[in-house]
């Protein structure tokens, strides 16, 4: 057995990152690589003492708190990016850890990795938010498959139904069940490689950096969220929304984005999320009740995520997974003349991204109505009135009896929860109100800035498609130029 984690999770040139390792082999090999279009090795140590360190019973809440095995000083020439720490023993055991190098001299664009979501799904040594936990420590390893995995295009949630059952079983025999739902290896890794192949200059940061570092976004023209970016604190939202109001451009190539409010505690070492057990959250009934760790759209929070992204999981749901619409795998285009589609020969009703299946897993939408045969937002739920619906695809929320296996028995289906909290009661009539959802691709202006969203987790899987890649380049190039102008 071998396992490890880094703390802090990010730093700049000259700053130290501590690597904590526990191994029953007493020593290990360590390889540290920056992962982009190609991996670049920055550190290799063939023999590092790494004795067994105890795992506390409360590890899920308070972390491992292991002694440091190695102190890594970030080199002055290390590019901003995601750094994978590969650990291995002579017996053949292996594990991964990570840290992020932030830019000392910022470029135009900042990719903030969804590390708070990785933590919410982390069940290493104890429960995650999906298996009975309400607090998750970032001072513990991530399960296998979160940081590195084989062929993510094949082993993705939206494709499991098409694979032989034996192949799926073989995957989960080696990798965490939750590695299909969260982690660098699923979405951000794909985008990072594509972006560097395109010559795009990206800087990197973590969720905690966004939450705790005032002015992090100030030097940038473009903020990027990619993949599954589900758990946000109030300070994360404050940072992004305030920066967009001041002229920044936010691009959400992600879905289920900012669905749940969480709180960072103990300098970011712990993340609190009570979700549907929100009545147990100690802030309920206090002046801080609006920070309750339940869904952002809940009346207690008074701050639906639509106000930031334009869309919400409450009006979206699942696509091309069990108990959800299969659809085409792509978006139906409604406004082909919009600048987002510049350079493409599209017509109303055409499909975008169907072949690579860009609409899969979790989707965000908004309440829609038809005007002259095209969908437009009603404005309900916090969606801005000037939000332009450019393309849509079918999705739906799950009821409790439809949820995936492996969840705690008390888990409540999102359709039931939305009906209860937004409709006023979990009744058949209220479930019908929210039963039909959509992934909604669109954009709007906010303050002096702009926002674009794909309304779906799986956009990155389409970047090998010429049309999907063209849309992505168009959005990024326009928004980088926006602030420069």
C-alpha positions as CSV (number, residue, x, y, z in Angstrom):
1,X,0.0,0.0,0.0
2,X,1.1,3.5,-0.7
3,X,-0.8,6.8,-0.5
4,X,0.0,10.5,-0.4
5,X,-1.3,14.1,-0.6
6,X,0.2,17.6,-0.8
7,X,-0.4,20.7,1.3
8,X,-0.8,23.4,0.4
9,X,-2.4,22.4,-2.8
10,X,-0.9,25.4,-4.7
11,X,1.9,27.8,-4.6
12,X,4.1,30.2,-6.7
13,X,7.8,30.1,-7.6
14,X,10.0,29.8,-4.6
15,X,7.2,28.6,-2.3
16,X,7.3,25.2,-0.6
17,X,4.8,22.4,-1.1
18,X,4.9,19.5,1.4
19,X,4.3,16.0,0.2
20,X,3.0,13.5,2.8
21,X,3.4,9.8,2.0
22,X,2.6,6.6,3.8
23,X,3.9,3.2,2.5
24,X,4.2,-0.3,3.9
25,X,7.4,-0.7,1.8
26,X,9.2,2.0,3.9
27,X,10.5,3.7,0.8
28,X,9.2,4.9,-2.6
29,X,10.1,6.4,-5.9
30,X,8.7,9.9,-6.6
31,X,8.2,11.4,-10.1
32,X,6.7,14.9,-10.4
33,X,5.5,16.1,-13.8
34,X,3.6,19.1,-15.2
35,X,0.7,17.7,-17.2
36,X,-0.2,19.6,-20.4
37,X,0.0,18.8,-24.0
38,X,2.8,16.5,-23.0
39,X,4.1,15.6,-19.5
40,X,7.2,17.4,-18.4
41,X,9.2,15.8,-15.5
42,X,10.5,18.4,-13.0
43,X,11.6,16.1,-10.2
44,X,12.6,12.5,-9.9
45,X,13.7,10.7,-6.7
46,X,14.3,7.0,-6.9
47,X,14.5,6.2,-3.2
48,X,12.7,8.3,-0.6
49,X,12.1,7.0,2.9
50,X,8.3,6.7,3.4
51,X,7.4,4.6,6.4
52,X,3.8,3.6,7.3
53,X,1.9,6.5,8.9
54,X,-1.4,5.8,10.8
55,X,-4.8,6.7,9.4
56,X,-6.9,8.3,12.1
57,X,-10.5,7.1,12.5
58,X,-11.7,10.7,11.8
59,X,-9.6,11.1,8.7
60,X,-12.6,12.1,6.5
61,X,-13.2,15.1,8.8
62,X,-9.8,16.1,10.2
63,X,-7.4,14.5,7.6
64,X,-4.4,12.3,7.9
65,X,-2.1,14.9,9.4
66,X,0.9,12.9,8.4
67,X,4.5,14.0,8.8
68,X,6.0,15.5,5.6
69,X,8.0,13.1,3.5
70,X,9.4,15.6,1.1
71,X,9.4,19.4,0.8
72,X,9.1,20.5,-2.8
73,X,10.3,24.1,-3.6
74,X,8.6,25.3,-6.7
75,X,11.3,26.2,-9.2
76,X,11.5,29.6,-10.8
77,X,11.2,28.1,-14.3
78,X,8.2,25.9,-13.5
79,X,5.3,26.9,-15.6
80,X,1.8,27.5,-14.1
81,X,-0.1,24.2,-14.3
82,X,-1.2,21.0,-12.8
83,X,1.6,18.9,-11.3
84,X,1.1,15.2,-10.9
85,X,3.0,13.4,-8.2
86,X,3.5,9.7,-9.0
87,X,4.4,7.4,-6.1
88,X,5.5,3.8,-6.5
89,X,7.1,1.1,-4.4
90,X,9.4,-1.7,-5.4
91,X,6.5,-4.1,-4.8
92,X,4.6,-2.5,-7.6
93,X,2.1,-0.4,-5.6
94,X,1.4,3.0,-6.9
95,X,-0.6,6.2,-6.1
96,X,-0.9,9.8,-7.1
97,X,-1.0,13.2,-5.5
98,X,-1.1,16.7,-7.0
99,X,-0.3,20.4,-6.6
100,X,-0.9,23.5,-8.7
101,X,1.7,26.1,-9.6
102,X,0.2,29.5,-9.9
103,X,1.6,32.2,-12.1
104,X,4.1,34.8,-10.8
105,X,3.5,36.8,-14.0
106,X,-0.1,36.3,-15.1
107,X,-1.1,35.5,-18.7
108,X,-4.6,36.4,-20.1
109,X,-6.6,33.3,-19.0
110,X,-7.0,31.5,-15.7
111,X,-8.3,28.0,-15.4
112,X,-9.6,27.3,-11.9
113,X,-9.6,23.6,-11.2
114,X,-12.7,22.1,-9.5
115,X,-10.8,21.0,-6.4
116,X,-13.6,21.6,-4.0
117,X,-15.7,19.2,-6.0
118,X,-12.9,16.6,-6.0
119,X,-12.9,16.9,-2.2
120,X,-16.7,16.5,-2.0
121,X,-16.5,13.1,-3.8
122,X,-13.4,11.9,-1.9
123,X,-14.2,8.8,0.2
124,X,-10.5,7.9,0.9
125,X,-10.5,6.5,4.4
126,X,-14.0,7.7,5.3
127,X,-17.3,9.0,3.9
128,X,-17.7,11.6,1.1
129,X,-20.7,13.9,0.8
130,X,-22.4,11.0,-1.1
131,X,-21.8,8.3,1.5
132,X,-22.9,10.0,4.7
133,X,-20.3,12.8,5.3
134,X,-21.0,16.5,6.0
135,X,-17.4,17.6,6.3
136,X,-14.5,16.5,4.0
137,X,-10.8,17.1,4.8
138,X,-8.4,18.1,2.0
139,X,-5.6,16.7,4.1
140,X,-6.0,13.2,2.7
141,X,-5.2,11.3,-0.5
142,X,-7.6,11.2,-3.4
143,X,-8.9,7.7,-4.6
144,X,-7.4,6.0,-7.6
145,X,-8.7,7.5,-10.9
146,X,-9.2,11.1,-9.8
147,X,-5.8,12.3,-10.9
148,X,-4.8,9.7,-13.5
149,X,-6.7,7.1,-15.4
150,X,-6.6,5.2,-18.7
151,X,-8.5,6.5,-21.8
152,X,-11.0,8.9,-20.2
153,X,-12.9,9.2,-23.5
154,X,-13.8,5.5,-23.2
155,X,-14.3,5.4,-19.4
156,X,-16.7,8.3,-18.9
157,X,-20.1,8.2,-17.4
158,X,-21.9,9.1,-20.7
159,X,-20.3,6.0,-22.4
160,X,-20.5,3.3,-19.8
161,X,-23.8,2.1,-21.1
162,X,-22.2,1.4,-24.5
163,X,-19.3,-0.7,-23.0
164,X,-19.4,-4.4,-22.4
165,X,-20.3,-5.0,-18.7
166,X,-17.0,-6.8,-18.2
167,X,-15.0,-3.8,-19.3
168,X,-16.9,-1.5,-16.9
169,X,-16.3,-4.0,-14.1
170,X,-12.6,-4.2,-15.0
171,X,-12.3,-0.5,-14.7
172,X,-14.0,-0.3,-11.3
173,X,-11.9,-3.2,-10.1
174,X,-8.9,-0.9,-10.4
175,X,-10.3,2.6,-10.0
176,X,-12.6,4.3,-7.5
177,X,-16.4,4.2,-8.3
178,X,-16.4,8.0,-7.8
179,X,-13.5,8.6,-10.2
180,X,-16.1,8.7,-13.0
181,X,-17.8,11.7,-11.4
182,X,-14.9,13.9,-10.2
183,X,-11.3,14.6,-10.7
184,X,-8.7,16.2,-12.9
185,X,-8.4,13.1,-15.1
186,X,-12.0,13.3,-16.5
187,X,-12.4,16.8,-18.0
188,X,-9.7,19.4,-17.1
189,X,-6.9,17.1,-18.2
190,X,-8.4,16.9,-21.7
191,X,-9.0,20.6,-22.0
192,X,-5.5,21.5,-20.8
193,X,-3.9,19.3,-23.4
194,X,-6.1,20.7,-26.2
195,X,-5.5,24.3,-25.1
196,X,-1.7,23.9,-25.1
197,X,-1.9,22.2,-28.5
198,X,-3.8,25.3,-29.7
199,X,-1.1,27.6,-28.4
200,X,-3.3,29.1,-25.6
201,X,-1.6,30.4,-22.6
202,X,-3.4,29.3,-19.4
203,X,-2.6,29.9,-15.8
204,X,-4.0,27.6,-13.1
205,X,-5.4,27.9,-9.6
206,X,-7.6,25.9,-7.2
207,X,-11.0,26.4,-5.8
208,X,-9.4,27.4,-2.5
209,X,-7.3,30.0,-4.2
210,X,-10.4,31.5,-5.8
211,X,-12.1,31.5,-2.4
212,X,-9.3,32.9,-0.3
213,X,-6.9,35.0,-2.5
214,X,-8.3,38.5,-3.0
215,X,-7.5,39.9,-6.4
216,X,-6.6,36.5,-7.9
217,X,-8.7,37.3,-11.0
218,X,-7.7,41.0,-11.3
219,X,-4.9,40.5,-13.9
220,X,-6.9,38.3,-16.2
221,X,-9.2,38.8,-19.1
222,X,-10.7,35.3,-19.0
223,X,-11.9,33.0,-16.3
224,X,-12.5,29.3,-17.2
225,X,-14.4,26.5,-15.4
226,X,-14.2,23.1,-17.1
227,X,-16.1,19.9,-16.5
228,X,-17.8,19.1,-13.2
229,X,-17.6,22.2,-11.0
230,X,-20.3,21.5,-8.5
231,X,-19.3,22.9,-5.1
232,X,-18.8,26.6,-4.5
233,X,-18.3,28.8,-1.5
234,X,-19.8,32.3,-1.2
235,X,-16.3,33.8,-1.5
236,X,-15.8,32.0,-4.8
237,X,-19.0,33.4,-6.2
238,X,-18.2,36.9,-4.9
239,X,-14.8,36.8,-6.6
240,X,-16.2,35.7,-10.0
241,X,-19.3,37.8,-10.0
242,X,-17.5,41.0,-8.9
243,X,-14.8,40.5,-11.4
244,X,-17.3,40.0,-14.3
245,X,-19.2,43.1,-13.2
246,X,-15.9,45.0,-13.5
247,X,-15.4,43.8,-17.1
248,X,-14.1,40.2,-16.9
249,X,-15.4,37.4,-19.1
250,X,-16.4,34.1,-17.5
251,X,-16.5,30.9,-19.6
252,X,-18.2,27.9,-18.1
253,X,-17.4,24.8,-20.2
254,X,-19.0,22.9,-17.3
255,X,-22.2,21.6,-15.9
256,X,-23.8,21.1,-12.5
257,X,-21.9,24.3,-11.9
258,X,-22.1,25.9,-8.5
259,X,-25.2,23.7,-7.6
260,X,-24.2,23.3,-3.9
261,X,-23.0,26.0,-1.5
262,X,-20.1,24.9,0.7
263,X,-18.0,26.6,3.3
264,X,-14.2,26.4,3.8
265,X,-13.0,26.1,7.4
266,X,-9.6,25.9,9.1
267,X,-7.7,27.8,6.4
268,X,-9.3,25.6,3.7
269,X,-8.3,22.3,5.2
270,X,-11.9,21.3,5.6
271,X,-15.0,21.8,3.5
272,X,-18.5,21.8,5.0
273,X,-21.5,20.6,3.0
274,X,-24.8,19.5,4.6
275,X,-26.8,19.4,1.4
276,X,-30.2,17.9,1.9
277,X,-29.4,17.6,5.6
278,X,-29.2,21.4,5.8
279,X,-31.3,21.6,9.0
280,X,-28.2,20.1,10.8
281,X,-26.0,22.9,9.6
282,X,-25.2,25.1,12.7
283,X,-25.7,28.3,10.7
284,X,-29.5,27.6,10.3
285,X,-31.5,30.0,12.5
286,X,-28.6,32.5,12.8
287,X,-27.8,35.7,11.0
288,X,-25.5,33.6,8.8
289,X,-28.3,31.4,7.6
290,X,-27.8,32.5,4.0
291,X,-24.4,30.6,4.0
292,X,-26.2,27.3,4.7
293,X,-24.5,24.5,2.9
294,X,-27.4,23.4,0.7
295,X,-28.2,24.1,-3.0
296,X,-27.6,27.7,-4.1
297,X,-31.1,27.8,-5.5
298,X,-32.7,27.1,-2.1
299,X,-34.8,30.0,-0.7
300,X,-32.6,30.0,2.4
301,X,-29.5,30.9,0.3
302,X,-31.3,33.6,-1.6
303,X,-28.7,33.4,-4.4
304,X,-29.5,31.0,-7.2
305,X,-26.5,30.1,-9.4
306,X,-28.4,31.3,-12.5
307,X,-27.5,34.8,-11.4
308,X,-23.8,33.9,-12.2
309,X,-23.9,31.3,-14.9
310,X,-27.4,32.0,-16.4
311,X,-28.4,28.4,-15.9
312,X,-29.0,25.8,-13.1
313,X,-29.0,22.1,-12.6
314,X,-32.5,22.5,-11.2
315,X,-33.7,23.0,-14.8
316,X,-31.3,20.6,-16.3
317,X,-30.3,17.2,-15.0
318,X,-28.8,14.1,-16.5
319,X,-28.3,13.1,-20.1
320,X,-27.1,9.8,-21.8
321,X,-26.8,8.0,-18.4
322,X,-29.2,5.7,-16.7
323,X,-32.8,6.9,-16.4
324,X,-32.2,10.0,-18.5
325,X,-32.8,11.1,-22.1
326,X,-30.3,9.7,-24.7
327,X,-30.8,12.5,-27.1
328,X,-28.4,12.9,-30.0
329,X,-25.3,13.5,-27.9
330,X,-25.3,17.1,-29.3
331,X,-27.0,20.4,-29.0
332,X,-29.8,21.6,-31.3
333,X,-28.8,25.0,-32.6
334,X,-31.4,27.8,-32.4
335,X,-29.5,30.9,-33.3
336,X,-26.9,30.0,-35.9
337,X,-26.1,33.7,-36.7
338,X,-24.8,34.4,-33.2
339,X,-21.1,35.3,-33.0
340,X,-20.4,32.2,-31.0
341,X,-21.0,30.2,-34.2
342,X,-18.8,32.4,-36.5
343,X,-17.1,30.4,-39.2
344,X,-19.5,27.5,-39.0
345,X,-22.1,26.6,-41.7
346,X,-25.0,26.0,-39.3
347,X,-28.7,26.4,-39.7
348,X,-31.5,26.4,-37.2
349,X,-32.2,22.9,-36.0
350,X,-28.7,21.6,-36.9
351,X,-26.8,19.5,-34.3
352,X,-23.5,20.6,-32.7
353,X,-21.2,18.0,-31.1
354,X,-23.4,14.9,-31.6
355,X,-20.6,12.6,-32.9
356,X,-18.3,13.1,-29.9
357,X,-21.3,13.3,-27.5
358,X,-20.7,16.6,-25.8
359,X,-24.0,16.5,-24.0
360,X,-23.6,13.8,-21.4
361,X,-23.7,13.3,-17.7
362,X,-24.8,16.5,-15.9
363,X,-26.5,19.5,-17.5
364,X,-27.7,23.0,-16.5
365,X,-30.6,24.8,-18.0
366,X,-33.3,27.4,-17.4
367,X,-37.1,27.6,-17.6
368,X,-37.9,28.1,-21.3
369,X,-40.8,29.2,-23.4
370,X,-41.2,29.3,-27.2
371,X,-41.2,32.6,-29.0
372,X,-41.5,32.4,-32.8
373,X,-40.5,28.8,-32.6
374,X,-37.3,29.3,-30.7
375,X,-36.7,28.8,-26.9
376,X,-36.1,31.9,-24.8
377,X,-35.8,32.1,-21.0
378,X,-38.8,33.0,-18.9
379,X,-36.5,34.6,-16.3
380,X,-37.7,32.4,-13.6
381,X,-35.2,31.1,-11.0
382,X,-32.8,33.9,-11.4
383,X,-31.8,33.6,-15.1
384,X,-30.9,37.1,-16.4
385,X,-33.6,38.5,-18.8
386,X,-31.0,39.1,-21.5
387,X,-29.6,35.6,-21.4
388,X,-29.6,34.3,-25.0
389,X,-30.4,30.6,-25.5
390,X,-28.2,29.5,-28.4
391,X,-28.6,25.7,-28.3
392,X,-30.4,23.1,-26.2
393,X,-30.5,19.3,-25.6
394,X,-32.8,17.2,-23.4
395,X,-32.0,16.3,-19.8
396,X,-33.9,15.4,-16.7
397,X,-33.5,15.2,-12.9
398,X,-33.6,11.8,-11.1
399,X,-36.2,10.8,-8.6
400,X,-35.0,9.0,-5.5
401,X,-35.8,5.5,-6.8
402,X,-33.7,6.3,-10.0
403,X,-30.5,7.4,-8.4
404,X,-27.2,5.6,-9.0
405,X,-26.0,2.8,-6.7
406,X,-23.4,3.4,-4.1
407,X,-25.1,6.4,-2.4
408,X,-26.1,6.6,1.2
409,X,-29.6,5.1,1.8
410,X,-30.9,8.5,2.9
411,X,-30.0,10.1,-0.4
412,X,-32.8,12.1,-2.0
413,X,-33.3,12.4,-5.7
414,X,-32.7,15.8,-7.1
415,X,-36.2,16.0,-8.7
416,X,-37.8,15.3,-5.3
417,X,-35.6,17.8,-3.6
418,X,-36.2,20.5,-6.1
419,X,-39.9,19.9,-5.9
420,X,-39.8,20.2,-2.1
421,X,-37.6,23.3,-1.9
422,X,-38.5,25.2,-5.0
423,X,-42.1,24.0,-5.5
424,X,-43.0,23.9,-1.8
425,X,-43.8,20.2,-1.5
426,X,-42.6,16.9,-3.0
427,X,-45.9,16.2,-4.8
428,X,-46.5,14.7,-8.2
429,X,-47.7,18.0,-9.5
430,X,-44.5,19.8,-8.4
431,X,-42.3,17.0,-9.7
432,X,-44.1,17.5,-13.1
433,X,-43.1,21.2,-13.1
434,X,-39.4,20.3,-13.0
435,X,-39.4,16.9,-14.7
436,X,-38.4,18.0,-18.2
437,X,-35.0,19.8,-18.3
438,X,-32.4,20.8,-20.9
439,X,-28.8,21.5,-21.3
440,X,-28.7,25.1,-22.4
441,X,-25.8,26.7,-24.2
442,X,-25.9,30.4,-24.1
443,X,-24.5,33.8,-23.1
444,X,-25.3,37.1,-21.5
445,X,-23.8,40.4,-20.5
446,X,-23.3,41.1,-16.8
447,X,-22.2,44.6,-15.6
448,X,-19.3,45.5,-17.9
449,X,-18.4,41.8,-18.5
450,X,-19.8,38.8,-20.3
451,X,-20.6,35.2,-19.4
452,X,-20.8,32.1,-21.7
453,X,-21.9,28.6,-20.7
454,X,-22.2,25.3,-22.3
455,X,-24.6,24.1,-19.6
456,X,-23.0,20.6,-19.6
457,X,-20.1,18.8,-18.0
458,X,-18.8,17.0,-21.1
459,X,-17.9,19.7,-23.6
460,X,-14.2,18.9,-23.3
461,X,-14.8,15.5,-24.9
462,X,-15.8,17.2,-28.1
463,X,-12.6,19.3,-28.6
464,X,-11.4,16.9,-31.2
465,X,-14.4,17.8,-33.3
466,X,-13.8,20.7,-35.7
467,X,-17.1,22.5,-34.9
468,X,-16.8,22.2,-31.2
469,X,-13.2,23.3,-31.3
470,X,-14.1,26.3,-33.5
471,X,-16.8,27.5,-31.0
472,X,-14.3,27.1,-28.1
473,X,-11.6,29.1,-29.9
474,X,-14.1,31.8,-30.9
475,X,-15.4,32.3,-27.4
476,X,-11.9,32.3,-25.8
477,X,-10.4,34.7,-28.4
478,X,-13.3,37.1,-28.2
479,X,-13.3,37.2,-24.4
480,X,-9.5,37.6,-24.1
481,X,-9.8,40.6,-26.4
482,X,-12.8,42.0,-24.6
483,X,-10.9,43.3,-21.6
484,X,-7.9,44.3,-23.7
485,X,-10.2,46.6,-25.6
